């Protein structure tokens, strides 16, 4: 009987690891095994007498790969829409000839720009038209596939949860009182600044993998690292060491394949498209690409998402620590 407790806990731990392992396989393979274009946002510029038919034809392609309902008055407006990430491409229909122009932005993910080009080119060939492609936000020479931002964000997330897990393992997963919880958050904050800036310097000046402002990327990195670590602190406060597994579930198992790294959102299945922008990796990847290739445009929402994770994680960590210190004899947290 004396060994039943430890054996039961060990069995539960092994079962939890197995479930996390299988969830990892399911999420990554499910999200990435068969990328298909799904309603890629596309602006269409065409002569008034032809535009409705062009849009109808693109909107009714088998499998609905395009969302061509975004209107632009002219090429300049269409280009601005692509550059500010309102759409992923813009088709300029030549009313006087048979060669159309497609504006793409490979900085948002080369897999997406290639898929969009292939779909639009096939649709044009069926009508006897050819296609010229113009990349208005090309990737850097050191980032030819446009995935360096994804791996940078993954590195930041790894740093955040490893730091929080190490502190939880050495100091205990559930701090008693804010006088124990606050120093952990301060250590995490310092670590986040160094790790965020360090990652930006490595990806930028050292390796030449990402262009853009090193300061902006460093600030983003600090926010990603802190948000990830604060999330793990909060889940450890709620569930003890099991919180480490739950944090990995949210960040690694669900967050990484839905982040739009290897395959941007319009190439992912619906479930991963839906959750990606709300999770730390997805918000981080979108912002990193915007900083590197789009002059920091379209970052307000993903930065807000990261800030919510960071503030909520830190606040919950402090609240749980205070409650445990205030009612140590009666409080029963999981």
Secondary structure by P-SEA (a helix, b strand, c coil): ccaaaaaaaaaaaaaaaaaaaaaaaaaaaaaccbbbbcccbbbbbcccccaaaaaaaaaaccccccccccccccaaaaaaaaaaccccbbbbbcccccbbbbbbbccccaaaaaaaaaaaaaaaaaacbbbbbbbccccccccccccaaaaaaaaaaaaaaaaaaaaaaaaccccccaaaaaaaaaaaaaaaaaaaaaaaaaaccccccccccaaaaaaaaaaaaaaaaaaaaaaaaacccaaaaaaaaacccccccccccccccccccaaaaaaccccaaaaaaaaaaaaccccccccaaaaaaaaaaaaaaaaaaaaaaaaaaacccccccc
